[in-house]
Amino acid sequence: MKLICIGRNYTEHIKELENEKPLDPVVFLKPDTAILLKKQPFFIPDFSDDVHHEVEVLVKINRVGKHIDKKFAHKYYNEIGLGIDFTARDLQSQLKAKGLPWEKAKAFDGAAVVGKWLSVDGFENLNNINFSLQKNDTIVQQGNTSHMLWKIDELIEYVSKYFTLKIGDIIFTGTPAGVGKVFANDKLKGFIENTEMFSITVK
């Protein structure tokens, strides 16, 4: 399985990193080895002094598909979740300055938190879901899927032009504003509406 990640999908996050608004979704991949193992802490890697949290709504693919039309995209998932795209911001900045890929900054071991899953049947509108991240019991990121530049079904249509989607693949749909550095002993908790989706400790 693969993790397909979307960058620059919330306007305020684009502004806070002083990036340009893209004409198409920004897509990158993480390998399955990036998934943080259940009940394990996140260890800040020794190659970075500036690892940031980026909370994101996740979509789990449940059918094989390629060139999926937006109007059929809803047939390819029945669960959503919440996770973190951990990013070594200092390393990413160095790579971006040289025009190099970001994988070393975003796809390292443990860089993808995948929380629990919720049935889409429990939501009236997937394009109006509140989600948030708490650090040490203080909200540091909060967003609503209505603010996505490209909504879930549009993302599935777009990425399936390039990659065959397989059962178990996960799409990270982008992060809202409020990304920030994590420190040893931080406690991170993610919520969709009022439901806790994950809780991890930083080491």
Number of C-alpha atoms within 10 A of each C-alpha: 13 17 23 20 21 20 16 25 23 22 17 15 19 18 13 12 11 9 11 10 15 12 6 12 20 14 16 16 16 23 16 17 15 19 20 20 14 12 10 12 16 22 16 20 15 6 12 14 15 17 24 20 24 23 32 29 27 25 26 20 24 17 15 13 18 17 16 22 15 16 10 11 19 16 13 20 19 16 17 20 24 26 26 27 24 26 26 26 20 15 20 21 14 13 16 11 9 9 9 11 12 19 17 15 21 24 23 19 18 21 26 27 22 22 23 13 15 17 11 16 10 9 11 9 11 17 15 14 16 16 23 23 30 18 19 13 11 11 14 17 21 20 22 18 24 15 16 19 18 20 16 22 20 18 20 28 19 20 21 17 14 10 13 13 25 17 15 16 18 24 25 29 29 26 29 26 19 18 21 17 14 19 16 11 14 16 18 22 23 28 22 21 12 10 10 16 21 21 19 20 18 15 14
